[in-house]
Amino acid sequence: MEFPSGLRVLFDPVFEARCGPCCGPYQLGPKRYTEPACQVKDIPVIDAVIISHNHYDHLSYPTVSEIAKRHPNCHFFAPLGNKSWFHSSGILNVTELDWWDERDIEMSPKEGKAPQIEKVGEASPAAEIKATISCLPCQHVTARSPFDKYKTLWASWAIESSGSKVYFAGYDMIRFPTLP
């Protein structure tokens, strides 16, 4: 999503053929129905990544690792309980929010600095790109294994930048086979 302000955000990005706990040729999990529209390497700028929950088909280790490597100034936003997963994955540019929490993000792309994350109302008026990221309620099961059910939060998100607003529900899309 590219906002008129210039802010570029990805929501629950997954670029792999399969979503699951194993990587490489032994990857488990459901296979994609369609190829991704592009690859991470094809995206010139990613300012922020929004994660709704920790299922493999929404929080992909290979994808977020590649984004962090190719876009070191990218900032990740995740619901409560997910920050430690990012840190253990070597990604430190993460803000963890509870429902109804929000943060201002500000950037000056010409300076090439990492985005600054501030409590709402504390952003600098001189920033060229500003947005407010809001974590909102959304309920469903969270888990990455049989042993961590309900240990993290599931969230929907709202982003406002330069008068444009986007709501991301953060839901699972299940495709059922066509019946005869």
GISULPE-V190504 format. One record per residue. N is the residue number from 0. SS is DSSP state (~ for helix, > for strand, _ for the rest). PHI is phi in degrees with one decimal (none if undefined). PSI is psi in degrees with one decimal (none if undefined). Layout:
[[N/SS/PHI/PSI] [N/SS/PHI/PSI]]
This chain:
[[0/_/none/125.9] [1/>/-113.6/120.6] [2/_/-82.4/155.2] [3/_/-55.7/-26.3] [4/_/-69.7/-18.1] [5/_/107.5/-10.8] [6/_/-63.5/130.7] [7/>/-119.2/122.8] [8/>/-129.7/139.3] [9/>/-110.1/142.9] [10/>/-112.8/125.4] [11/_/42.1/56.1] [12/_/-72.8/133.8] [13/_/-139.6/119.4] [14/_/-114.2/5.3] [15/_/-87.2/163.2] [16/_/-73.0/-30.8] [17/>/-133.2/150.9] [18/_/-114.1/113.9] [19/_/-172.6/-177.7] [20/_/-75.9/-15.6] [21/_/-107.9/151.6] [22/_/-112.0/169.0] [23/~/76.1/-151.4] [24/~/-69.7/-12.7] [25/~/-103.4/19.4] [26/_/-63.0/135.6] [27/_/-101.5/171.2] [28/_/106.6/172.6] [29/_/-65.1/145.0] [30/>/-89.9/145.2] [31/_/-61.0/147.0] [32/_/-84.4/-34.0] [33/_/-130.3/154.4] [34/_/-71.1/150.2] [35/_/-63.6/151.4] [36/_/-64.6/-26.7] [37/_/-156.8/-177.6] [38/_/-115.4/162.6] [39/~/-55.4/-40.4] [40/~/-62.8/-20.3] [41/~/-85.4/-10.0] [42/_/-93.0/116.9] [43/_/-68.1/-37.1] [44/_/-143.0/132.8] [45/_/-128.9/115.1] [46/_/-87.7/-37.9] [47/>/-147.6/150.4] [48/>/-124.8/129.7] [49/>/-107.9/126.5] [50/_/-112.5/128.2] [51/_/-85.6/-35.9] [52/_/-165.9/175.5] [53/_/-97.4/13.0] [54/_/-62.6/150.4] [55/_/-59.7/-29.4] [56/_/-83.8/8.3] [57/_/-131.3/-26.0] [58/_/-127.7/90.7] [59/_/-96.9/116.3] [60/~/-56.9/-49.8] [61/~/-58.9/-38.9] [62/~/-69.1/-51.6] [63/~/-66.2/-31.7] [64/~/-64.6/-43.7] [65/~/-66.8/-39.7] [66/~/-61.0/-47.0] [67/~/-61.1/-36.7] [68/~/-71.9/-46.2] [69/~/-80.3/-24.6] [70/_/-130.2/73.5] [71/_/-61.9/-18.8] [72/_/-91.6/-1.1] [73/_/-65.2/140.6] [74/>/-114.2/135.6] [75/>/-102.1/138.1] [76/>/-119.1/130.2] [77/>/-141.5/155.7] [78/>/-70.9/162.8] [79/_/-47.0/134.5] [80/_/96.6/-4.9] [81/_/-102.6/-10.3] [82/~/-60.1/-40.2] [83/~/-64.3/-34.1] [84/~/-63.0/-44.7] [85/~/-62.0/-46.8] [86/~/-61.3/-42.4] [87/~/-68.3/-19.2] [88/_/-89.9/2.5] [89/_/84.8/12.4] [90/_/-106.5/113.6] [91/_/-102.7/-16.9] [92/_/-80.7/68.2] [93/>/-134.2/139.3] [94/>/-118.5/125.7] [95/>/-101.7/129.2] [96/>/-126.6/148.9] [97/_/-93.4/165.0] [98/_/-54.1/138.8] [99/_/75.9/-1.4] [100/_/-78.0/150.6] [101/>/-146.8/154.8] [102/>/-136.8/147.6] [103/>/-90.2/140.6] [104/>/-120.3/135.7] [105/>/-136.0/144.3] [106/>/-143.5/151.2] [107/_/-126.8/86.4] [108/~/-56.7/-30.3] [109/~/-64.0/-27.8] [110/~/-84.3/-15.7] [111/_/70.3/19.5] [112/_/-85.9/159.5] [113/_/-65.9/150.5] [114/_/-59.3/145.6] [115/>/-99.6/131.9] [116/>/-109.7/124.0] [117/>/-130.6/158.0] [118/>/-62.1/150.3] [119/_/-56.7/132.9] [120/_/92.3/-7.5] [121/_/-104.4/5.3] [122/_/-70.5/151.2] [123/_/-72.7/135.2] [124/_/-68.7/-14.8] [125/_/-85.7/-8.9] [126/_/-63.1/140.4] [127/_/-77.8/-36.5] [128/>/-121.2/126.7] [129/>/-131.4/148.2] [130/>/-153.8/156.8] [131/>/-115.6/125.0] [132/>/-105.1/123.2] [133/>/-119.5/130.6] [134/>/-93.7/125.1] [135/>/-124.8/159.2] [136/>/-63.3/144.8] [137/_/-166.5/131.1] [138/_/-120.9/136.5] [139/_/-174.7/-179.8] [140/_/-79.2/135.9] [141/_/-115.2/143.0] [142/_/177.2/147.5] [143/_/-115.6/-7.3] [144/_/-154.2/172.9] [145/_/-68.7/-8.8] [146/_/-105.2/-1.2] [147/_/-125.9/29.1] [148/_/-61.7/131.3] [149/_/62.0/24.9] [150/_/-89.2/-13.6] [151/_/-128.8/169.5] [152/_/-93.7/150.1] [153/_/-106.6/136.7] [154/>/-140.5/152.9] [155/>/-103.1/167.6] [156/>/-138.9/150.0] [157/>/-126.9/138.4] [158/>/-129.3/133.5] [159/>/-126.1/129.4] [160/>/-148.4/125.3] [161/_/53.0/39.4] [162/_/83.8/-8.8] [163/>/-93.2/140.1] [164/>/-127.5/142.1] [165/>/-132.9/137.6] [166/>/-115.1/129.2] [167/>/-117.4/115.9] [168/_/-74.8/-26.0] [169/_/65.9/43.1] [170/_/-103.3/163.9] [171/_/-88.3/133.9] [172/_/-101.7/119.2] [173/_/-109.1/127.7] [174/_/-104.4/118.2] [175/_/-95.2/148.7] [176/_/-63.1/150.7] [177/_/-71.6/132.5] [178/_/-86.4/149.1] [179/_/-67.2/none]]
